[in-house]
């Protein structure tokens, strides 16, 4: 488990991490696109509910993602510094912490499911569907948390093929389950839309079991042999890095839910606009794939090289990774812009939803190069433990720019969905520029973390 990412050719280091992460992102995308496709075969209301609930569920796993970011920063620095014992200790404490948080959040969602759906602002037409989805997803929360934490631990050590294997299993179970459980396969009866949620629950459970089994090999086997006592110092170190990441994701996802809420207020257009946004985000995820893969690569590369005492190499790697992301995403955005009707027709069967999905894609493609800068350089900042700056950049982009502008354009000026799509583009351009400025400042090189 010694690092091979702190020396050698820059591009080889990036590629070593990026290609497995790219495949993982592709598998994630396939799961999302099949979910929304199967939902569309049932009805536009189910399709709209899946998109809305997905955003709400992202809020539920925010703490897991925040813990994983703190874990990755600490483990990658420990690996870079050659401190394997510390890396294993952080991994163990991260799993303990995530289990405690899971129990608390599950309790809230079990007892207040209906109130949460109501507070989120779901239209009456899809509220019952959303409640069913959220109930099922709640019981899959524990396995999902462990799967997220395990993936971050393996990535931090450069063992990206292990989370790739786990994700391959998740995708097979989820995609097959969508069709088998929704439409039936004797002797299994057709379950309808709840089958989409159940296939997701079964798949993350299978991936979690596989990840826990992989911890039993190599240097990570000591994770099971050591004591499982709660360490406040380690938890505090994880939390210090992770809490701004949690606030970042909360601000992003709450803002996205408010975007859904704004669209739900468009009289006569709400269901069409909601379904178009759900479809558009799924299709846009095609372009996000390389950026998220490079985001994760940048986090590990910056973390390990800072741990090895080489901040200049960390900076160089991050910029190379970021410009690669801009080039790839710009090319893909051009393809989606030109063939927007084809991509939209894959998931949209209703003519009105199809038309609005095409319009969403044609407008939002202009923001993709700036999204690449924000994601990749933001990943580098998080790998350095500088999560506070990424938090503020995202907060300003979403809450100071996107939401007020979307409300003004869509509802006050009567531009409807076009106003929302335009506000999303404007905020992302500013976010990319702000994140680039922050990274170039270089203050992240002085951030201290406990390794």
Secondary structure, 3 states (H helix, E strand, C coil): CCCCCCCCCHHHHHHHHHHHHHHHHHHHHHHHHHHHHHHHHHCHHHHHHHHHHHHHHHHHCHHHHHHHHHHHHHHHHHHHCCCHHHHHHHHHHHHHHHHHHHHHHHHHHHHCHHHHHHHHCCCHHHHHHHHHHHHHHHHCHHHHHHHHHHHHHHHHCCCHHHHHHHHHHHHHHHHHHHHHHHHCECCECCCCCHHHHHHHHHHHHHHHHHHHHHCCCHHHHHHHHCCCCCCHHHHHHHHHHHHHHHHHHHHHHHHHHHHHHHHHCCCCCHHHHHHHHHHHHHHHHHHHHHHHHHHHHHHHHHHHHHHCCCHHHHHHHHHHHHHHHHHHHHHHHHHHHHCHHHHHHHHCCCHHHHHHHHHHHHHHHHHHHHHHHHHHHHHHHHHCCCHHHHHHHHHHHHHHHHHHHHHHHHHHCCCCHHHHHHHHHHHHHHHHHHHHHHHHHCHHHHCCCCC
